Amino acid sequence: PVLRSGDDYYHVVPSPDGRLWLKQGRGHALSYFDEPTERIVRLPDTTRLVREFLGPGGCHYVFADRDARLWIGTRRNGLLRYDPRTGAVEHVFREKTQVNWIAQDAAGTIWFTTQSAVVALDPRTRRLRRFAHDPARPDASLPPGESFGICIRADGRVLVGFANEIALLNPTQGQARRFPLTPTDASPRSTQRVYRFLGDSYGNVYFPSETALFRLTAADTLQRVELANLPEPATGRYVTRGNRLWVAAGRRLFEYDLADLRPLPPLN
């Protein structure tokens, strides 16, 4: 058996080489599904990746880049790069911080969110660029506090999720535009953390908070989207080809046509 007592598959990561990587529980172990043999293979505890990094501290997020290398965001130990072909591990970002989310832009730059900043890493030169809140430019820099989800738009701008707002960062100018999120009827005072962004073929980006679904249009208009007929709060959302939105609520799965979704009046 691959799973041990108390383990669960928490995060499934498709890789360009055909593997499906599986982060287990709090990230103290890593496995992958090998399609040719139809087996789940767990990385041995004796590997350097598990022995020195995952075993002691776990990981929070795993991302496969276009070359099938893994970028692993740890819980309190920065960012790792792992090459499945050779087993080599590199500790590329050593700050004692949690890495929440990882993405890659068209130029190959690795972007990731942390508890204090958004960081861009050039894998070839190892050059780091940090983007954070600037008290001298509060309306033109990122919001203060921890950043969560991250998404690269087609034009190269970077969407970043925070608590109760998102920000659209222009890396060339180093400036950000902030979009506050409105409280929802279901939870008017709770914190709405934004982790995941879902794009459609129209250039819109959808993102859920704990209590609502929002859409940032291709023209940078922020909307809250109504989902009809959900009997329970949504627990999962996914956009597929053909601009279909799939929503899990309770034990049921709902399908929506994104072209027919009804937005509320713009929020900005």
Disulfide bonds with the S-S distance in Angstrom:
none
